[in-house]
Amino acid sequence: EGAPAIDLTTLSPIQVDDTYDFWRETNVFEQKQKGYYGVALKIPLGDLSSDTARKLIPIVQSYAADDIRITVNQGLVLRYVREAVLPHLYTELKQIGLAEPGFDSLADITACPGTDTCNLAVSNSTHLSLELEQVIKEDYKHLIANSHLKIKISGCMNACGQHMAANIGLHGRSIKHKDLVVPAMQIVLG
């Protein structure tokens, strides 16, 4: 364990964009090991392509411990990152699409695969998750940093998306509309 033996004196200063500070606020935390930080990566729906994963590996090997943790909310955590390399890490993560702010926040929705792959699901939890995240990003940006509220979605009552463990949970149901049975969502608050 521990950070890679990177020579910090060889790092040239790097110019970061205006989203860096927000990313650092929402995705970076100080570890109990003094001088090291954990960096959380928001992975929508937990879907990470093999191409992106291959690009991530050398970045992790350059700036963090040679270990990637998978989180319960479908994200990833890199450990033992030195503060001096955070701007470099952010820049490289942004180039591969993994520097989105809002890890484990209201805008980081956990969802089961729903009707994409599950025979029990009655609703499309993945599409709903992506749509809700987009609404939060566009219309409620101030809530992206809110890590006290969680949204979780399950495509049925089985709770694979952990809807019962969220402040705002949704689970798939079916309702009757005239002669039709149609998919719907039930909201669970608290």
C-alpha positions as CSV (number, residue, x, y, z in Angstrom):
1,E,0.0,0.0,0.0
2,G,0.9,3.6,-0.2
3,A,1.4,6.1,-3.0
4,P,3.7,5.4,-6.0
5,A,7.2,6.7,-5.7
6,I,6.5,9.7,-7.8
7,D,9.2,12.5,-7.9
8,L,7.1,15.5,-7.0
9,T,9.9,17.8,-8.1
10,T,9.5,16.7,-11.7
11,L,5.9,17.8,-11.8
12,S,5.4,21.1,-13.6
13,P,2.7,23.4,-12.5
14,I,-0.6,22.7,-14.2
15,Q,-3.5,25.0,-15.0
16,V,-6.9,23.6,-14.0
17,D,-10.3,24.8,-15.1
18,D,-13.0,26.3,-12.9
19,T,-14.6,22.9,-12.2
20,Y,-11.5,21.6,-10.4
21,D,-12.4,23.3,-7.0
22,F,-15.9,21.9,-7.1
23,W,-14.6,18.4,-8.0
24,R,-12.1,18.6,-5.2
25,E,-14.9,19.6,-2.8
26,T,-17.2,16.8,-3.8
27,N,-14.8,13.9,-4.8
28,V,-11.7,14.2,-2.7
29,F,-11.3,13.5,1.0
30,E,-8.4,13.5,3.4
31,Q,-7.3,10.0,4.5
32,K,-6.4,9.3,8.1
33,Q,-2.9,8.7,6.9
34,K,-1.4,12.2,7.0
35,G,-0.6,13.8,3.7
36,Y,-2.7,11.4,1.6
37,Y,-6.1,11.8,0.0
38,G,-8.7,9.5,-1.4
39,V,-10.3,10.4,-4.7
40,A,-13.8,9.1,-5.5
41,L,-14.9,8.6,-9.1
42,K,-18.5,9.0,-10.0
43,I,-19.4,6.2,-12.5
44,P,-23.0,6.6,-13.7
45,L,-24.8,3.3,-13.2
46,G,-21.5,1.7,-12.4
47,D,-20.9,1.2,-16.1
48,L,-17.3,1.5,-17.1
49,S,-16.2,0.5,-20.6
50,S,-13.2,-1.6,-21.1
51,D,-11.6,1.2,-23.1
52,T,-12.0,3.7,-20.3
53,A,-10.8,1.1,-17.7
54,R,-7.6,0.6,-19.8
55,K,-7.0,4.3,-19.9
56,L,-7.6,4.6,-16.1
57,I,-5.0,2.0,-15.1
58,P,-1.9,4.0,-16.0
59,I,-3.4,7.1,-14.4
60,V,-3.9,5.1,-11.1
61,Q,-0.4,3.7,-11.3
62,S,1.1,7.2,-11.8
63,Y,-0.8,9.0,-9.0
64,A,-2.4,6.6,-6.5
65,A,-1.9,3.3,-4.7
66,D,-2.0,0.3,-7.0
67,D,-5.5,-0.5,-5.9
68,I,-9.0,0.6,-6.9
69,R,-12.0,0.2,-4.5
70,I,-15.5,-0.3,-5.7
71,T,-18.1,1.5,-3.7
72,V,-21.6,0.5,-2.7
73,N,-23.0,3.4,-4.8
74,Q,-21.5,2.1,-8.0
75,G,-18.4,4.3,-8.0
76,L,-14.6,3.9,-7.5
77,V,-12.2,5.1,-4.9
78,L,-8.5,5.7,-5.5
79,R,-6.3,5.9,-2.4
80,Y,-3.0,7.3,-1.3
81,V,-3.0,10.3,-3.6
82,R,-0.7,13.2,-2.6
83,E,-2.1,16.7,-2.5
84,A,0.5,18.0,-5.0
85,V,-0.7,15.6,-7.7
86,L,-4.4,16.2,-7.4
87,P,-4.5,18.8,-10.2
88,H,-2.6,16.4,-12.5
89,L,-4.9,13.5,-11.6
90,Y,-8.0,15.6,-12.1
91,T,-6.7,16.7,-15.6
92,E,-6.1,13.2,-16.7
93,L,-9.3,11.9,-15.3
94,K,-11.2,14.6,-17.1
95,Q,-9.6,13.6,-20.4
96,I,-11.1,10.1,-20.0
97,G,-14.5,11.4,-18.7
98,L,-14.0,10.4,-15.0
99,A,-13.8,13.8,-13.3
100,E,-17.5,14.5,-12.9
101,P,-18.2,16.2,-9.5
102,G,-20.8,15.0,-7.1
103,F,-19.7,11.6,-5.9
104,D,-22.1,10.1,-3.4
105,S,-24.3,13.1,-3.6
106,L,-27.9,13.7,-4.6
107,A,-26.7,13.8,-8.2
108,D,-25.0,10.3,-7.9
109,I,-28.0,8.0,-8.2
110,T,-27.7,4.3,-7.6
111,A,-29.9,2.1,-9.8
112,C,-30.2,-1.6,-10.5
113,P,-30.1,-2.7,-14.2
114,G,-34.0,-2.7,-14.3
115,T,-35.6,-3.8,-17.5
116,D,-32.2,-3.6,-19.4
117,T,-31.3,-7.1,-18.2
118,C,-33.6,-8.3,-15.4
119,N,-36.6,-10.5,-16.0
120,L,-38.2,-9.4,-12.7
121,A,-38.0,-5.6,-13.3
122,V,-41.1,-3.8,-14.4
123,S,-39.6,-0.4,-15.0
124,N,-36.5,1.1,-16.7
125,S,-34.6,2.2,-13.6
126,T,-31.4,3.0,-15.5
127,H,-33.0,5.5,-17.9
128,L,-34.8,7.1,-15.0
129,S,-31.6,7.4,-13.1
130,L,-29.8,9.1,-16.0
131,E,-32.7,11.5,-16.6
132,L,-32.9,12.5,-12.9
133,E,-29.1,13.1,-12.8
134,Q,-29.4,15.3,-15.9
135,V,-32.2,17.3,-14.3
136,I,-30.2,17.8,-11.2
137,K,-27.1,18.9,-13.1
138,E,-29.0,21.3,-15.3
139,D,-31.7,22.8,-13.0
140,Y,-30.4,22.2,-9.5
141,K,-26.7,22.6,-9.6
142,H,-26.6,23.8,-6.0
143,L,-27.7,20.3,-4.9
144,I,-24.7,18.5,-6.6
145,A,-22.7,19.0,-3.4
146,N,-25.4,17.8,-1.1
147,S,-24.1,14.5,0.3
148,H,-26.9,14.2,2.9
149,L,-29.6,13.2,0.5
150,K,-29.5,10.0,-1.6
151,I,-31.6,8.8,-4.4
152,K,-31.7,5.1,-5.2
153,I,-33.8,3.3,-7.8
154,S,-34.9,-0.4,-8.1
155,G,-36.7,-1.7,-11.1
156,C,-39.0,-3.9,-8.9
157,M,-39.7,-4.6,-5.2
158,N,-36.5,-6.8,-4.8
159,A,-34.5,-3.7,-3.9
160,C,-31.3,-4.5,-5.9
161,G,-31.0,-0.7,-6.3
162,Q,-31.3,-0.3,-2.5
163,H,-34.3,2.0,-2.8
164,M,-35.3,1.3,0.8
165,A,-31.9,2.6,2.1
166,A,-32.3,6.1,0.5
167,N,-33.8,9.4,1.5
168,I,-35.7,9.3,-1.9
169,G,-36.3,5.7,-3.1
170,L,-38.1,4.6,-6.2
171,H,-39.1,1.1,-7.1
172,G,-40.8,-0.3,-10.1
173,R,-44.4,-1.3,-10.0
174,S,-47.2,-1.9,-12.5
175,I,-50.5,-0.1,-12.5
176,K,-53.7,-0.6,-14.4
177,H,-54.8,2.1,-16.9
178,K,-58.1,1.1,-18.5
179,D,-57.4,-2.4,-20.0
180,L,-53.7,-2.0,-19.9
181,V,-51.0,-2.8,-17.3
182,V,-48.3,-0.2,-17.5
183,P,-45.0,0.3,-15.7
184,A,-44.8,2.9,-13.0
185,M,-42.6,3.9,-10.0
186,Q,-43.5,4.1,-6.4
187,I,-41.7,6.7,-4.3
188,V,-40.5,5.9,-0.8
189,L,-39.5,9.0,1.3
190,G,-37.4,8.9,4.4
